[in-house]
Amino acid sequence: MIRKTGAADHQRLIEIWESAVLHTHDFLNAEDFLYYKTRMPVYFEHVTLLGYEADGVLAGFMGISGPNLEMLFIHNDFRGRGIGKKLLTYGIEYFKVSRVDVNEQNIQALGFYRHMGFDVLERTALDGEGKAYPILKMRL
């Protein structure tokens, strides 16, 4: 089930983020991991957050701002169940998502978005926080 999430869900969303990032972002150094983790509540303020419940628990979430998918994370215990595809499809259908920025080094995410029909339009050397993690700007 996909539902809007609220402040009461933020701790679980951070847990999902942490689990996902630890298993998919091996390029991220420990200092930057902690930096981004502390920034998550701030990021949440700028997006519409939607979560996916599986087995009675939030298993994944996405954050949308306009046509941009700003974040999509699935707890590692729930990966491989099609939750990311369900969330993204929902975002495309109901929120007209057509753009996403992806860490170039996150090969799994890059492959997922390509599989979902996104193409790379541009590459930037720095991420949105000015850190040296190249970003690929993708569009449907």
C-alpha positions, 0 to 999 in steps of 0.5 A, spaced: 500 500 500 502 506 498 500 512 502 503 519 504 507 519 510 508 524 516 512 527 521 510 521 525 514 516 520 520 520 519 524 516 524 522 510 520 524 513 513 531 515 516 532 507 518 529 505 511 534 511 508 540 508 512 539 501 510 538 502 503 544 507 503 549 502 507 547 497 501 547 501 495 552 507 496 559 503 497 562 509 494 560 514 500 565 515 505 563 515 513 563 522 514 559 524 508 554 518 510 553 521 517 552 528 514 547 526 509 543 522 515 543 529 519 540 532 513 534 528 512 529 531 516 531 538 512 530 534 505 523 531 508 521 538 509 521 540 501 518 534 498 511 530 498 513 523 501 510 517 500 511 510 503 510 503 501 507 499 506 509 491 506 507 486 511 504 492 516 511 496 516 514 502 511 518 498 507 520 504 502 519 511 500 520 516 495 520 524 495 517 528 490 518 535 488 514 538 482 516 533 476 522 531 480 523 524 484 528 527 489 529 520 493 527 513 492 529 508 498 527 501 499 529 498 506 534 492 504 530 487 507 525 488 502 529 489 496 527 485 490 520 485 491 518 490 486 517 496 491 521 501 487 518 500 481 511 500 484 513 507 487 516 510 481 510 508 477 505 511 482 509 517 482 509 518 474 502 516 474 499 521 479 505 526 480 507 526 473 514 525 475 519 525 469 526 527 472 531 524 477 538 525 479 542 519 480 549 518 483 553 516 477 557 511 482 550 508 484 550 503 478 544 499 481 540 505 481 542 507 474 540 501 471 533 501 475 532 508 472 534 506 465 530 500 465 524 504 467 525 509 461 529 514 463 535 517 459 541 521 461 541 528 459 547 531 463 552 530 468 555 534 473 561 533 477 558 535 484 552 533 488 547 538 490 551 539 497 557 541 493 560 534 494 564 530 489 559 525 488 558 526 480 550 526 478 547 524 472 540 528 471 535 523 467 529 524 464 523 520 461 
